[in-house]
Amino acid sequence: MKIALINENSQAAKNSLIETALRKVADTKGYEVVNYGMYGADDAAQLTYVQNGILAAVLLNSGAADFVVTGCGTGEGAMLALNSFPGVICGHVENPLDAYTFAQINDGNAISIPFALGFGWGGELNLEYIFEKLFSEPFGGGYPKERVVPEQRNKKILDGVRAAAFRPLGDILCDLDPELVKGAFAGEHFDEYFFRDCKDPAIAELVKKLK
């Protein structure tokens, strides 16, 4: 699994702390972490939580990432932004129980964490425990386990509703403010990581056009 880490500007100073906690767990699973930044509050490329959604949608829909870890001060804005795009199911995760139940019941591909609200002493341990429970078992296994069949059925229904509700990603990106979209792809290592890992040539060409 390839996990993308994305931080918006208000919580960029915590990027290294979050990456350390994520890698500590991912390394034990053989998963790869790709850090798209922001790497610090003074980065030349500033991401808003709305741009987190744009970037996450491109990474997930192109196959450049299998899962996205992101967030903002409360986690709410980033969650809403990510869920505004097709191909993204993002859960709001505050603690390890949230992480486990989201993975097992909702079988999504992104989480948004509150990196300021309630993030005090021991915050880095909570992150580590979140990632441990998130990736502790294959996604979609159900909770409680005897509920796995109806939960998987509901997930398929949700996927169908979302497929009917969303326009193609390319159409959406082309209708957004060009500067907003361009800024989402302006990170220091975006070109290096995205074009290396992208599996969809059409999305790669679209990104080149929009940058």
C-alpha atoms as a printed R data frame, in Angstrom:
    type eleno elety resid chain resno       x       y       z
1   ATOM     1    CA   MET     A     1   0.000   0.000   0.000
2   ATOM     2    CA   LYS     A     2   1.180   3.491  -0.866
3   ATOM     3    CA   ILE     A     3   0.042   6.062   1.710
4   ATOM     4    CA   ALA     A     4   0.134   9.774   0.886
5   ATOM     5    CA   LEU     A     5   0.500  12.291   3.712
6   ATOM     6    CA   ILE     A     6  -0.900  15.784   3.076
7   ATOM     7    CA   ASN     A     7  -0.832  18.721   5.504
8   ATOM     8    CA   GLU     A     8  -2.553  22.071   5.059
9   ATOM     9    CA   ASN     A     9  -1.037  25.366   6.155
10  ATOM    10    CA   SER     A    10  -2.496  25.770   9.643
11  ATOM    11    CA   GLN     A    11  -0.959  22.490  10.845
12  ATOM    12    CA   ALA     A    12   2.104  22.294   8.600
13  ATOM    13    CA   ALA     A    13   4.460  22.608  11.549
14  ATOM    14    CA   LYS     A    14   3.335  19.153  12.718
15  ATOM    15    CA   ASN     A    15   4.219  17.444   9.430
16  ATOM    16    CA   SER     A    16   7.392  15.820  10.705
17  ATOM    17    CA   LEU     A    17   5.685  14.570  13.868
18  ATOM    18    CA   ILE     A    18   2.805  13.081  11.881
19  ATOM    19    CA   GLU     A    19   5.144  11.487   9.345
20  ATOM    20    CA   THR     A    20   7.216   9.890  12.100
21  ATOM    21    CA   ALA     A    21   4.154   8.318  13.738
22  ATOM    22    CA   LEU     A    22   2.803   7.143  10.382
23  ATOM    23    CA   ARG     A    23   6.090   5.637   9.210
24  ATOM    24    CA   LYS     A    24   6.566   3.830  12.516
25  ATOM    25    CA   VAL     A    25   3.399   1.858  11.816
26  ATOM    26    CA   ALA     A    26   3.618   1.679   8.013
27  ATOM    27    CA   ASP     A    27   7.143   0.269   8.103
28  ATOM    28    CA   THR     A    28   5.972  -2.721  10.157
29  ATOM    29    CA   LYS     A    29   3.388  -3.482   7.444
30  ATOM    30    CA   GLY     A    30   5.697  -2.992   4.487
31  ATOM    31    CA   TYR     A    31   3.670   0.041   3.364
32  ATOM    32    CA   GLU     A    32   5.242   3.034   1.642
33  ATOM    33    CA   VAL     A    33   4.659   6.569   2.922
34  ATOM    34    CA   VAL     A    34   4.945   9.452   0.443
35  ATOM    35    CA   ASN     A    35   4.996  12.858   2.118
36  ATOM    36    CA   TYR     A    36   3.478  15.537  -0.135
37  ATOM    37    CA   GLY     A    37   3.816  18.261   2.527
38  ATOM    38    CA   MET     A    38   3.374  20.911   3.544
39  ATOM    39    CA   TYR     A    39   6.654  20.334   5.328
40  ATOM    40    CA   GLY     A    40   6.617  23.506   7.410
41  ATOM    41    CA   ALA     A    41   4.621  26.647   8.031
42  ATOM    42    CA   ASP     A    42   6.988  28.726   5.865
43  ATOM    43    CA   ASP     A    43   6.813  26.536   2.752
44  ATOM    44    CA   ALA     A    44   6.660  28.524  -0.473
45  ATOM    45    CA   ALA     A    45   3.691  26.392  -1.585
46  ATOM    46    CA   GLN     A    46   0.828  26.943   0.856
47  ATOM    47    CA   LEU     A    47  -2.004  24.380   0.889
48  ATOM    48    CA   THR     A    48  -5.480  25.128   2.205
49  ATOM    49    CA   TYR     A    49  -7.715  22.303   3.368
50  ATOM    50    CA   VAL     A    50  -9.739  22.751   0.170
51  ATOM    51    CA   GLN     A    51  -6.583  22.129  -1.848
52  ATOM    52    CA   ASN     A    52  -5.974  19.034   0.285
53  ATOM    53    CA   GLY     A    53  -9.169  17.708  -1.288
54  ATOM    54    CA   ILE     A    54  -8.037  18.475  -4.823
55  ATOM    55    CA   LEU     A    55  -4.636  16.892  -4.269
56  ATOM    56    CA   ALA     A    56  -6.058  13.826  -2.531
57  ATOM    57    CA   ALA     A    57  -8.610  13.269  -5.313
58  ATOM    58    CA   VAL     A    58  -5.929  13.380  -7.987
59  ATOM    59    CA   LEU     A    59  -3.640  11.028  -6.073
60  ATOM    60    CA   LEU     A    60  -6.356   8.461  -5.359
61  ATOM    61    CA   ASN     A    61  -8.095   8.546  -8.742
62  ATOM    62    CA   SER     A    62  -4.808   8.278 -10.625
63  ATOM    63    CA   GLY     A    63  -3.506   5.396  -8.529
64  ATOM    64    CA   ALA     A    64  -0.537   7.479  -7.361
65  ATOM    65    CA   ALA     A    65  -1.697   6.672  -3.813
66  ATOM    66    CA   ASP     A    66  -3.858   3.935  -2.346
67  ATOM    67    CA   PHE     A    67  -4.685   5.815   0.847
68  ATOM    68    CA   VAL     A    68  -4.458   9.428   2.052
69  ATOM    69    CA   VAL     A    69  -3.773  10.667   5.571
70  ATOM    70    CA   THR     A    70  -4.632  14.327   5.994
71  ATOM    71    CA   GLY     A    71  -6.372  16.705   8.359
72  ATOM    72    CA   CYS     A    72  -6.599  20.287   9.565
73  ATOM    73    CA   GLY     A    73  -7.204  22.053  12.874
74  ATOM    74    CA   THR     A    74 -10.494  20.279  13.597
75  ATOM    75    CA   GLY     A    75 -10.323  17.662  10.847
76  ATOM    76    CA   GLU     A    76 -13.768  18.709   9.641
77  ATOM    77    CA   GLY     A    77 -12.773  21.011   6.787
78  ATOM    78    CA   ALA     A    78 -10.340  18.568   5.228
79  ATOM    79    CA   MET     A    79 -12.870  15.742   5.527
80  ATOM    80    CA   LEU     A    80 -15.529  17.811   3.767
81  ATOM    81    CA   ALA     A    81 -13.102  18.878   1.060
82  ATOM    82    CA   LEU     A    82 -11.969  15.335   0.310
83  ATOM    83    CA   ASN     A    83 -15.522  14.003   0.251
84  ATOM    84    CA   SER     A    84 -16.433  16.651  -2.335
85  ATOM    85    CA   PHE     A    85 -14.663  14.603  -5.012
86  ATOM    86    CA   PRO     A    86 -15.414  11.298  -6.748
87  ATOM    87    CA   GLY     A    87 -13.301   8.306  -5.851
88  ATOM    88    CA   VAL     A    88 -12.643   9.507  -2.310
89  ATOM    89    CA   ILE     A    89 -14.263   8.260   0.896
90  ATOM    90    CA   CYS     A    90 -12.766  10.138   3.829
91  ATOM    91    CA   GLY     A    91 -13.539   9.532   7.482
92  ATOM    92    CA   HIS     A    92 -13.136  11.940  10.386
93  ATOM    93    CA   VAL     A    93 -10.847  10.164  12.845
94  ATOM    94    CA   GLU     A    94 -10.112  11.463  16.335
95  ATOM    95    CA   ASN     A    95  -8.994   8.292  18.109
96  ATOM    96    CA   PRO     A    96  -8.023   4.648  17.527
97  ATOM    97    CA   LEU     A    97 -11.627   3.421  17.812
98  ATOM    98    CA   ASP     A    98 -12.700   5.832  15.057
99  ATOM    99    CA   ALA     A    99  -9.836   4.561  12.915
100 ATOM   100    CA   TYR     A   100 -10.672   0.889  13.389
101 ATOM   101    CA   THR     A   101 -14.416   1.181  12.860
102 ATOM   102    CA   PHE     A   102 -13.999   3.435   9.807
103 ATOM   103    CA   ALA     A   103 -11.625   0.947   8.194
104 ATOM   104    CA   GLN     A   104 -13.736  -2.102   9.014
105 ATOM   105    CA   ILE     A   105 -17.244  -0.724   8.460
106 ATOM   106    CA   ASN     A   106 -16.852   2.065   5.903
107 ATOM   107    CA   ASP     A   107 -13.851   0.719   3.972
108 ATOM   108    CA   GLY     A   108 -12.711   4.175   2.855
109 ATOM   109    CA   ASN     A   109  -9.472   5.382   1.334
110 ATOM   110    CA   ALA     A   110  -8.673   8.518   3.339
111 ATOM   111    CA   ILE     A   111  -8.840   9.891   6.859
112 ATOM   112    CA   SER     A   112  -8.889  13.429   8.213
113 ATOM   113    CA   ILE     A   113  -7.456  13.964  11.688
114 ATOM   114    CA   PRO     A   114  -7.886  17.004  13.980
115 ATOM   115    CA   PHE     A   115  -4.296  18.149  14.455
116 ATOM   116    CA   ALA     A   116  -5.140  21.093  16.744
117 ATOM   117    CA   LEU     A   117  -8.473  20.433  18.498
118 ATOM   118    CA   GLY     A   118  -7.752  18.239  21.512
119 ATOM   119    CA   PHE     A   119  -4.171  17.699  20.362
120 ATOM   120    CA   GLY     A   120  -2.235  18.115  23.587
121 ATOM   121    CA   TRP     A   121   0.129  16.120  25.743
122 ATOM   122    CA   GLY     A   122   0.478  12.635  24.236
123 ATOM   123    CA   GLY     A   123  -0.825  13.769  20.860
124 ATOM   124    CA   GLU     A   124   1.923  11.910  19.030
125 ATOM   125    CA   LEU     A   125   0.995   8.703  20.875
126 ATOM   126    CA   ASN     A   126  -2.645   9.085  19.862
127 ATOM   127    CA   LEU     A   127  -1.504   9.416  16.239
128 ATOM   128    CA   GLU     A   128   0.584   6.280  16.489
129 ATOM   129    CA   TYR     A   129  -2.296   4.334  18.041
130 ATOM   130    CA   ILE     A   130  -4.677   5.655  15.367
131 ATOM   131    CA   PHE     A   131  -2.413   4.347  12.622
132 ATOM   132    CA   GLU     A   132  -1.941   1.030  14.420
133 ATOM   133    CA   LYS     A   133  -5.689   0.380  14.595
134 ATOM   134    CA   LEU     A   134  -6.359   1.809  11.134
135 ATOM   135    CA   PHE     A   135  -3.997  -0.640   9.447
136 ATOM   136    CA   SER     A   136  -4.337  -3.523  11.908
137 ATOM   137    CA   GLU     A   137  -6.522  -5.650   9.602
138 ATOM   138    CA   PRO     A   138  -7.583  -5.665   5.943
139 ATOM   139    CA   PHE     A   139 -10.245  -3.028   5.335
140 ATOM   140    CA   GLY     A   140 -13.928  -3.921   5.077
141 ATOM   141    CA   GLY     A   141 -13.846  -6.870   7.480
142 ATOM   142    CA   GLY     A   142 -16.884  -5.612   9.385
143 ATOM   143    CA   TYR     A   143 -17.506  -4.643  12.981
144 ATOM   144    CA   PRO     A   144 -18.798  -6.502  14.791
145 ATOM   145    CA   LYS     A   145 -17.669  -9.361  12.567
146 ATOM   146    CA   GLU     A   146 -21.147 -10.856  12.304
147 ATOM   147    CA   ARG     A   147 -22.224  -7.617  10.603
148 ATOM   148    CA   VAL     A   148 -19.761  -7.989   7.737
149 ATOM   149    CA   VAL     A   149 -22.298  -9.067   5.082
150 ATOM   150    CA   PRO     A   150 -24.801  -6.191   5.509
151 ATOM   151    CA   GLU     A   151 -21.959  -3.693   5.983
152 ATOM   152    CA   GLN     A   152 -20.291  -4.772   2.759
153 ATOM   153    CA   ARG     A   153 -23.674  -4.613   1.016
154 ATOM   154    CA   ASN     A   154 -24.226  -1.074   2.305
155 ATOM   155    CA   LYS     A   155 -20.757  -0.045   1.138
156 ATOM   156    CA   LYS     A   156 -21.593  -1.234  -2.396
157 ATOM   157    CA   ILE     A   157 -24.849   0.726  -2.281
158 ATOM   158    CA   LEU     A   158 -22.950   3.828  -1.155
159 ATOM   159    CA   ASP     A   159 -20.435   3.372  -3.973
160 ATOM   160    CA   GLY     A   160 -23.299   3.211  -6.452
161 ATOM   161    CA   VAL     A   161 -24.930   6.354  -5.083
162 ATOM   162    CA   ARG     A   162 -21.638   8.243  -5.239
163 ATOM   163    CA   ALA     A   163 -20.993   7.068  -8.795
164 ATOM   164    CA   ALA     A   164 -24.368   8.478  -9.824
165 ATOM   165    CA   ALA     A   165 -23.922  11.711  -7.875
166 ATOM   166    CA   PHE     A   166 -20.493  12.839  -9.084
167 ATOM   167    CA   ARG     A   167 -19.280  14.196 -12.392
168 ATOM   168    CA   PRO     A   168 -15.953  12.977 -13.835
169 ATOM   169    CA   LEU     A   169 -12.955  14.309 -11.917
170 ATOM   170    CA   GLY     A   170 -11.458  15.963 -14.993
171 ATOM   171    CA   ASP     A   171 -14.609  17.996 -15.595
172 ATOM   172    CA   ILE     A   172 -14.646  19.143 -11.982
173 ATOM   173    CA   LEU     A   173 -10.993  20.208 -11.977
174 ATOM   174    CA   CYS     A   174 -11.403  22.160 -15.204
175 ATOM   175    CA   ASP     A   175 -14.379  24.063 -13.759
176 ATOM   176    CA   LEU     A   176 -12.570  25.122 -10.576
177 ATOM   177    CA   ASP     A   177 -10.567  28.315 -10.106
178 ATOM   178    CA   PRO     A   178  -7.343  27.626 -12.074
179 ATOM   179    CA   GLU     A   179  -5.165  29.218  -9.399
180 ATOM   180    CA   LEU     A   180  -6.767  27.063  -6.704
181 ATOM   181    CA   VAL     A   181  -6.007  23.921  -8.681
182 ATOM   182    CA   LYS     A   182  -2.514  25.031  -9.656
183 ATOM   183    CA   GLY     A   183  -1.720  25.719  -6.013
184 ATOM   184    CA   ALA     A   184  -2.733  22.188  -5.042
185 ATOM   185    CA   PHE     A   185   0.006  20.862  -7.321
186 ATOM   186    CA   ALA     A   186   2.695  23.367  -6.326
187 ATOM   187    CA   GLY     A   187   4.341  21.376  -3.535
188 ATOM   188    CA   GLU     A   188   8.108  21.081  -3.475
189 ATOM   189    CA   HIS     A   189   8.133  17.383  -4.384
190 ATOM   190    CA   PHE     A   190   4.779  17.064  -6.177
191 ATOM   191    CA   ASP     A   191   6.191  16.577  -9.681
192 ATOM   192    CA   GLU     A   192   8.784  14.092  -8.475
193 ATOM   193    CA   TYR     A   193   6.353  11.904  -6.551
194 ATOM   194    CA   PHE     A   194   3.161  12.219  -8.587
195 ATOM   195    CA   PHE     A   195   4.518  11.596 -12.077
196 ATOM   196    CA   ARG     A   196   6.641   8.730 -10.754
197 ATOM   197    CA   ASP     A   197   3.653   6.974  -9.135
198 ATOM   198    CA   CYS     A   198   0.686   7.975 -11.340
199 ATOM   199    CA   LYS     A   199  -0.939   4.992 -13.082
200 ATOM   200    CA   ASP     A   200  -3.441   6.917 -15.218
201 ATOM   201    CA   PRO     A   201  -1.894   8.636 -18.261
202 ATOM   202    CA   ALA     A   202  -5.029  10.718 -18.871
203 ATOM   203    CA   ILE     A   203  -4.943  12.214 -15.373
204 ATOM   204    CA   ALA     A   204  -1.195  12.789 -15.689
205 ATOM   205    CA   GLU     A   205  -1.757  14.770 -18.884
206 ATOM   206    CA   LEU     A   206  -4.596  16.728 -17.296
207 ATOM   207    CA   VAL     A   207  -2.394  17.655 -14.323
208 ATOM   208    CA   LYS     A   208   0.356  18.843 -16.683
209 ATOM   209    CA   LYS     A   209  -2.182  21.017 -18.451
210 ATOM   210    CA   LEU     A   210  -3.545  22.494 -15.215
211 ATOM   211    CA   LYS     A   211  -0.207  23.144 -13.500
